[in-house]
Amino acid sequence: MGTSSDPRLSKKVGRFYCGRLAVRTLRIQDATDRMTAWLSDPEALEILNVPARRLTKTDIANHIRGFDQRTHLLGGIFDRSNNMLVGILQLDIDYRLNRALVNLLIGEPAYRNLGVTTEIFIPALDYGFINFGIDVMVANVLLRHSTLVRYLMKTGWKMDPKAKGQIKSAVDGTMLDVQTFTLSRSDWNAWKQTDRAKRIIQILKSRKP
């Protein structure tokens, strides 16, 4: 890992736009009661594989405080029309390998299953590859999330055949299949040149805040 003088390890305050949405560094004052409700929602619990907990705004603020915004980054996804926080985007960077683990949650139920993941992911991956010098993005996915698996496979991600395992469900204790997917910078750039990618990118550009 780089030394404390390594410019890559400076604190990062980022912001980028995704049509109707924006992503920016999450701040302690962004903690809201609505965020505490996310972690009592069954669908969010299933996606995150975390047990139900009774959280407070202080708990959320402490969680945000735990990200150094250098190698462990936490961004908020905001609806630009009303500035509502609707989700979070997490990036954990290993500069020794120039790899980053990506996690995304759409917390507000009204914003799920509306293409928000696609709207966020394409600009987010561009931002990460360009601004942080990442060579490979990594995502660990529960295989029961078949829609997400199909989405990753259609956007250039590849299954890592050596990185498949099981984890225990935090909800009911059953064993769940988990698969690691990777996306290299070169594969991402190649995917963006496909006709499918160009159509998606054009649609996203047409969406107004």
Helices and strands as residue ranges (DSSP letters): G 7-9, E 15-18, E 21-25, G 28-30, H 33-38, H 42-48, H 57-65, E 72-79, E 84-94, E 99-106, G 109-111, H 116-132, E 136-142, H 146-154, E 158-168, E 175-184, H 185-191, H 195-206
